[in-house]
Amino acid sequence: MKTFSLKEKNIKQDWWIIDAKDKILGRLASKAASILRGKHKPDFTPHLDNGDFVIIINADKVRLTGKKEEQKLYRKHSGYLGGLKEVPFKKKKEKDPEGIVIDAVYGMLPKNRLGRKMIKKLKVYCDEKHPHEAQKPKKLEVGV
């Protein structure tokens, strides 16, 4: 019996839509990362980008569990001395709600050029409207 290996010409990509309203950020991000990666397909191949496109709507209505809304910090460093920047979750949610979801999903993808290619298939919007109706996305339900 021969081992099946997926070829790039045989990859078929679908579109999925996830409503983030009152969903927990981590669970939403892990489901989206799994679909972007293609792990839900029977022909999953780790070295190919055979995942699907994901549209996330209502990104500003995502929530966290416990006291994370008050305690969670987003950190980045410029590389210079004293270059640490910290932004609390609430401030980032007001200023850039799409960035919260994108950061969470990106952290769950591979840290290489394949992961950078996969994150481009993620489309995040703050409200119900999105410009991808022509692709006929299928609705995907994520656990509570």
SVG drawing of the C-alpha trace seen along z (x, -y; Angstrom):
<svg xmlns="http://www.w3.org/2000/svg" viewBox="-24 -53 43 55">
<polyline fill="none" stroke="black" stroke-width="0.4" points="0.0,0.0 1.4,-3.4 1.4,-6.4 -0.9,-9.2 0.8,-12.6 -1.2,-15.6 -0.1,-17.7 -0.5,-21.5 -2.6,-21.2 -5.1,-19.0 -5.7,-21.5 -9.3,-22.7 -9.9,-25.6 -13.3,-26.5 -14.5,-29.6 -15.8,-29.4 -17.4,-32.1 -17.3,-32.3 -19.4,-34.6 -17.2,-35.7 -20.1,-37.2 -19.8,-36.1 -17.2,-33.5 -14.1,-32.8 -11.0,-34.1 -8.7,-31.1 -11.2,-28.5 -12.2,-30.7 -8.5,-31.1 -7.6,-27.4 -10.6,-26.4 -9.7,-29.1 -6.0,-28.1 -6.9,-24.4 -9.0,-25.3 -6.4,-27.7 -3.8,-24.9 -6.1,-22.2 -6.1,-19.8 -9.9,-19.2 -9.4,-17.6 -8.6,-13.9 -5.8,-14.8 -3.9,-17.0 -0.3,-17.5 2.0,-19.3 4.3,-20.8 1.6,-22.2 -0.9,-25.0 -4.1,-23.1 -6.2,-24.9 -9.3,-26.9 -10.1,-30.6 -11.7,-31.9 -13.8,-35.0 -14.4,-36.1 -17.2,-38.6 -18.1,-40.6 -14.4,-40.6 -15.1,-43.4 -17.6,-41.2 -15.1,-38.4 -14.6,-37.8 -12.1,-36.3 -12.6,-34.1 -11.7,-35.0 -9.9,-38.3 -8.0,-38.3 -10.0,-41.4 -8.3,-43.5 -5.0,-41.6 -4.0,-40.6 -1.2,-42.7 0.0,-42.7 3.8,-43.3 6.2,-44.2 9.8,-45.2 11.6,-47.5 15.0,-45.9 16.5,-49.0 17.0,-49.5 13.8,-50.5 11.9,-49.7 9.2,-47.5 5.7,-48.6 2.7,-47.2 -0.9,-47.7 -3.7,-46.4 -6.4,-44.2 -9.2,-46.7 -7.3,-49.5 -6.3,-47.3 -10.0,-46.1 -11.1,-49.7 -8.4,-50.7 -7.8,-47.5 -10.3,-44.7 -9.3,-42.8 -5.7,-42.8 -6.7,-40.8 -8.1,-38.0 -5.3,-38.0 -2.6,-37.9 -4.4,-35.0 -4.7,-33.0 -1.2,-33.8 0.3,-32.5 -1.2,-29.1 0.2,-28.8 3.7,-27.5 6.5,-30.1 7.9,-29.9 7.0,-31.0 4.2,-28.6 2.5,-30.1 3.0,-33.6 1.2,-32.4 -1.6,-30.8 -2.4,-34.0 -3.1,-35.8 -6.2,-33.6 -7.7,-35.0 -10.2,-37.9 -11.4,-39.6 -14.1,-42.2 -15.6,-44.2 -19.2,-44.0 -21.6,-41.6 -20.7,-43.0 -17.9,-41.6 -17.1,-41.8 -16.8,-38.0 -20.5,-37.1 -19.5,-36.0 -17.3,-33.2 -20.4,-31.7 -18.8,-31.0 -20.2,-28.1 -21.2,-28.9 -19.0,-27.3 -20.2,-27.0 -17.5,-27.2 -18.1,-25.9 -19.0,-28.3"/>
</svg>
